[in-house]
Amino acid sequence: MPLSEHEQRLLEQMEQALYAEDPKFATSLRHSSAGRASRGRAALGVIVFFVGIAVLLGGAITPLIPLGVAGFALMMVGALLAYLGLRPGPATAEGDTTGAGAAQPGSGGGKAGRAPKASGGFMRGLEDRWQRRREDGPGGN
């Protein structure tokens, strides 16, 4: 059942408010389908890794060196697939820029809030967040 125009506008307003309040959380929610694909890739990598172990053991049991080498290569491919499936890839970074760009014109402070974190490190980012909370005061809660 499709949403009416009014419901779509309300949904867009809620998305913008969520991005303004917590852009990192909103981005993680937006890319949950990409996370499912990554988990699938990681699971495939684990399966390929175990198949590689079986082929490697088969090559060790029988005196076929090429079979053992092929098993080792399968293990490496499986480990690489699992690693790439478990770490955040460039697709989420592109989606983050697109999603944050769509919500930033209304909020105005997203990119400026991120710049000190990238240049000043982890502690500087925490200090900036603490300072912003103190400036907002109890009336912002």
Backbone hydrogen bonds in HBPLUS format (Angstrom, degrees):
<---DONOR---> <-ACCEPTOR-->    atom                        ^
c    i                          cat <-CA-CA->   ^        H-A-AA   ^      H-
h    n   atom  resd res      DA  || num        DHA   H-A  angle D-A-AA Bond
n    s   type  num  typ     dist DA aas  dist angle  dist       angle   num
A0008-GLN N   A0004-SER O   2.91 MM   4  6.18 154.3  1.98 151.0 158.6     1
A0009-ARG N   A0005-GLU O   2.92 MM   4  6.19 157.2  1.98 151.1 156.7     2
A0010-LEU N   A0006-HIS O   2.96 MM   4  6.24 159.0  2.01 148.8 154.7     3
A0011-LEU N   A0007-GLU O   2.91 MM   4  6.08 156.2  1.96 145.2 151.9     4
A0012-GLU N   A0008-GLN O   2.93 MM   4  6.18 156.9  1.99 147.6 153.6     5
A0013-GLN N   A0009-ARG O   2.93 MM   4  6.18 155.2  1.99 148.4 155.2     6
A0014-MET N   A0010-LEU O   2.93 MM   4  6.21 154.6  1.99 147.9 154.8     7
A0015-GLU N   A0011-LEU O   2.93 MM   4  6.20 154.2  1.99 147.5 154.8     8
A0016-GLN N   A0012-GLU O   2.95 MM   4  6.19 160.5  1.99 149.3 154.0     9
A0017-ALA N   A0013-GLN O   2.94 MM   4  6.16 156.3  2.00 146.0 152.7    10
A0018-LEU N   A0014-MET O   2.90 MM   4  6.10 153.3  1.97 145.4 152.8    11
A0019-TYR N   A0015-GLU O   2.88 MM   4  6.17 158.6  1.93 152.1 157.7    12
A0020-ALA N   A0016-GLN O   2.89 MM   4  6.09 154.8  1.96 145.7 152.9    13
A0021-GLU N   A0017-ALA O   2.94 MM   4  6.11 151.0  2.03 144.5 152.1    14
A0022-ASP N   A0018-LEU O   2.83 MM   4  5.89 175.1  1.84 158.0 159.6    15
A0026-ALA N   A0022-ASP O   3.10 MM   4  6.30 165.1  2.12 156.2 160.9    16
A0027-THR N   A0023-PRO O   2.97 MM   4  6.04 154.1  2.04 143.1 149.4    17
A0028-SER N   A0024-LYS O   3.07 MM   4  6.33 152.7  2.15 142.7 150.1    18
A0029-LEU N   A0025-PHE O   3.02 MM   4  6.34 147.4  2.13 147.2 155.8    19
A0030-ARG N   A0026-ALA O   2.99 MM   4  6.20 153.4  2.06 145.0 152.5    20
A0031-HIS N   A0027-THR O   3.14 MM   4  6.31 146.3  2.26 146.8 153.9    21
A0035-GLY N   A0031-HIS O   3.18 MM   4  6.44 143.1  2.32 137.3 147.1    22
A0036-ARG N   A0032-SER O   3.10 MM   4  6.45 142.3  2.25 140.4 149.5    23
A0037-ALA N   A0033-SER O   3.20 MM   4  6.53 153.3  2.27 144.0 150.1    24
A0038-SER N   A0034-ALA O   3.00 MM   4  6.25 150.2  2.09 142.5 151.0    25
A0039-ARG N   A0035-GLY O   2.90 MM   4  6.15 153.0  1.98 145.8 152.9    26
A0040-GLY N   A0036-ARG O   3.02 MM   4  6.24 150.4  2.11 142.9 150.9    27
A0041-ARG N   A0037-ALA O   2.99 MM   4  6.26 151.2  2.07 143.4 151.1    28
A0042-ALA N   A0038-SER O   2.88 MM   4  6.14 153.0  1.95 147.3 155.0    29
A0043-ALA N   A0039-ARG O   2.87 MM   4  6.10 154.5  1.94 145.4 152.3    30
A0044-LEU N   A0040-GLY O   2.93 MM   4  6.16 156.2  1.99 145.4 152.0    31
A0045-GLY N   A0041-ARG O   2.91 MM   4  6.13 151.3  2.00 142.2 150.5    32
A0046-VAL N   A0042-ALA O   2.97 MM   4  6.30 150.8  2.06 147.1 154.2    33
A0047-ILE N   A0043-ALA O   3.02 MM   4  6.31 159.3  2.06 148.9 154.3    34
A0048-VAL N   A0044-LEU O   2.89 MM   4  6.12 165.5  1.91 154.0 157.8    35
A0049-PHE N   A0045-GLY O   2.87 MM   4  6.00 149.6  1.96 142.0 151.0    36
A0050-PHE N   A0046-VAL O   3.01 MM   4  6.31 158.3  2.06 149.4 153.7    37
A0051-VAL N   A0047-ILE O   2.94 MM   4  6.23 153.4  2.01 150.3 158.4    38
A0052-GLY N   A0048-VAL O   2.87 MM   4  6.06 151.4  1.95 143.9 152.1    39
A0053-ILE N   A0049-PHE O   2.97 MM   4  6.36 145.2  2.10 143.7 153.3    40
A0054-ALA N   A0050-PHE O   3.02 MM   4  6.32 157.7  2.07 144.7 150.1    41
A0055-VAL N   A0051-VAL O   2.91 MM   4  6.22 159.7  1.95 152.8 158.1    42
A0056-LEU N   A0052-GLY O   2.84 MM   4  5.97 155.9  1.89 146.0 153.3    43
A0057-LEU N   A0053-ILE O   2.84 MM   4  6.08 159.7  1.88 150.9 156.2    44
A0058-GLY N   A0054-ALA O   2.88 MM   4  6.10 150.3  1.97 142.9 152.0    45
A0059-GLY N   A0055-VAL O   2.89 MM   4  6.17 147.2  1.99 144.3 153.1    46
A0060-ALA N   A0056-LEU O   2.93 MM   4  6.24 136.9  2.12 140.5 153.0    47
A0061-ILE N   A0057-LEU O   2.84 MM   4  6.06 152.0  1.92 150.4 157.5    48
A0062-THR N   A0058-GLY O   3.02 MM   4  6.10 171.2  2.02 146.8 149.7    49
A0068-GLY N   A0064-LEU O   3.37 MM   4  6.76 153.3  2.45 145.1 151.8    50
A0068-GLY N   A0065-ILE O   3.06 MM   3  5.13 116.4  2.48 100.0 115.3    51
A0069-VAL N   A0065-ILE O   2.95 MM   4  6.27 156.6  2.01 157.3 164.4    52
A0070-ALA N   A0066-PRO O   2.89 MM   4  6.06 155.8  1.95 143.2 150.0    53
A0071-GLY N   A0067-LEU O   2.93 MM   4  6.16 151.2  2.01 142.7 150.8    54
A0072-PHE N   A0068-GLY O   2.96 MM   4  6.23 152.8  2.04 144.0 151.1    55
A0073-ALA N   A0069-VAL O   2.90 MM   4  6.19 156.7  1.95 148.4 155.0    56
A0074-LEU N   A0070-ALA O   2.89 MM   4  6.16 155.0  1.95 147.4 154.2    57
A0075-MET N   A0071-GLY O   2.94 MM   4  6.22 150.1  2.03 143.7 152.1    58
A0076-MET N   A0072-PHE O   3.00 MM   4  6.34 154.5  2.06 149.0 155.3    59
A0077-VAL N   A0073-ALA O   2.96 MM   4  6.26 161.6  2.00 152.4 157.2    60
A0078-GLY N   A0074-LEU O   2.89 MM   4  6.04 162.6  1.92 149.6 154.7    61
A0079-ALA N   A0075-MET O   2.89 MM   4  6.07 156.9  1.94 147.6 154.0    62
A0080-LEU N   A0076-MET O   2.90 MM   4  6.10 156.2  1.96 147.4 154.1    63
A0081-LEU N   A0077-VAL O   2.90 MM   4  6.16 161.1  1.93 151.7 156.7    64
A0082-ALA N   A0078-GLY O   2.95 MM   4  6.14 161.6  1.98 148.3 153.5    65
A0083-TYR N   A0079-ALA O   2.90 MM   4  6.06 158.0  1.95 146.2 152.6    66
A0084-LEU N   A0080-LEU O   2.90 MM   4  6.08 169.3  1.91 154.9 157.6    67
A0085-GLY N   A0081-LEU O   2.89 MM   4  5.98 143.1  2.03 142.6 153.0    68
A0086-LEU N   A0082-ALA O   3.06 MM   4  6.19 134.7  2.28 141.6 151.9    69
A0086-LEU N   A0083-TYR O   3.24 MM   3  5.31 134.5  2.46  97.0 108.7    70
A0087-ARG N   A0083-TYR O   3.17 MM   4  6.33 141.7  2.32 150.4 158.8    71
A0094-GLU N   A0090-PRO O   2.99 MM   4  6.25 157.2  2.04 151.7 156.4    72
A0095-GLY N   A0091-ALA O   3.03 MM   4  6.18 160.2  2.07 143.2 149.1    73
A0096-ASP N   A0092-THR O   2.86 MM   4  5.93 144.7  1.98 140.8 150.4    74
A0097-THR N   A0093-ALA O   3.14 MM   4  6.39 155.9  2.20 144.2 149.1    75
A0098-THR N   A0094-GLU O   3.03 MM   4  6.28 161.3  2.06 151.0 156.2    76
A0099-GLY N   A0095-GLY O   2.80 MM   4  5.86 167.9  1.81 149.1 153.3    77
A0100-ALA N   A0096-ASP O   2.82 MM   4  5.77 161.5  1.85 146.1 152.2    78
A0101-GLY N   A0097-THR O   2.93 MM   4  5.85 147.9  2.03 136.1 145.2    79
A0102-ALA N   A0098-THR O   3.09 MM   4  6.30 144.3  2.22 142.9 151.5    80
A0103-ALA N   A0099-GLY O   3.31 MM   4  6.55 144.5  2.44 140.7 149.1    81
A0104-GLN N   A0100-ALA O   2.88 MM   4  5.79 131.4  2.12 144.8 157.3    82
A0107-SER N   A0104-GLN O   3.08 MM   3  5.12 116.6  2.50  99.0 114.8    83
A0108-GLY N   A0104-GLN O   2.73 MM   4  5.43 160.3  1.77 154.6 161.6    84
A0113-GLY N   A0109-GLY O   3.15 MM   4  6.06 144.5  2.28 136.1 144.7    85
A0114-ARG N   A0110-GLY O   3.22 MM   4  6.46 135.5  2.43 138.0 149.2    86
A0114-ARG N   A0111-LYS O   3.20 MM   3  5.13 129.9  2.46  92.3 105.4    87
A0115-ALA N   A0111-LYS O   3.16 MM   4  6.34 145.0  2.29 148.2 155.7    88
A0117-LYS N   A0114-ARG O   3.14 MM   3  5.39 121.9  2.50 104.2 118.6    89
A0118-ALA N   A0114-ARG O   3.26 MM   4  6.59 156.0  2.32 156.0 162.3    90
A0119-SER N   A0115-ALA O   3.13 MM   4  6.35 160.1  2.17 154.8 160.3    91
A0120-GLY N   A0116-PRO O   2.64 MM   4  5.25 155.1  1.70 144.1 152.1    92
A0121-GLY N   A0117-LYS O   3.22 MM   4  5.31 137.4  2.41 125.7 129.9    93
A0125-GLY N   A0121-GLY O   3.17 MM   4  6.40 152.8  2.25 144.8 152.2    94
A0126-LEU N   A0122-PHE O   3.07 MM   4  6.44 154.2  2.14 150.0 157.1    95
A0127-GLU N   A0123-MET O   2.92 MM   4  6.19 157.9  1.97 149.6 155.7    96
A0128-ASP N   A0124-ARG O   2.91 MM   4  6.17 155.9  1.97 147.7 154.1    97
A0129-ARG N   A0125-GLY O   3.00 MM   4  6.23 159.7  2.04 148.7 153.8    98
A0130-TRP N   A0126-LEU O   2.96 MM   4  6.15 159.8  2.00 149.1 154.8    99
A0131-GLN N   A0127-GLU O   2.91 MM   4  6.10 156.7  1.96 147.7 154.2   100
A0132-ARG N   A0128-ASP O   2.94 MM   4  6.19 156.8  1.99 149.6 155.4   101
A0133-ARG N   A0129-ARG O   3.04 MM   4  6.29 155.5  2.10 147.3 153.7   102
A0134-ARG N   A0130-TRP O   3.00 MM   4  6.28 154.9  2.07 147.6 154.5   103
A0135-GLU N   A0131-GLN O   2.94 MM   4  6.18 149.8  2.03 146.8 155.2   104
A0136-ASP N   A0132-ARG O   2.99 MM   4  6.19 149.7  2.09 145.7 153.2   105
A0137-GLY N   A0133-ARG O   3.25 MM   4  6.47 148.2  2.35 141.2 148.6   106
A0140-GLY N   A0137-GLY O   3.28 MM   3  5.87 157.8  2.33 113.3 118.8   107
A0141-ASN N   A0138-PRO O   3.32 MM   3  5.69 158.7  2.37 108.5 114.3   108
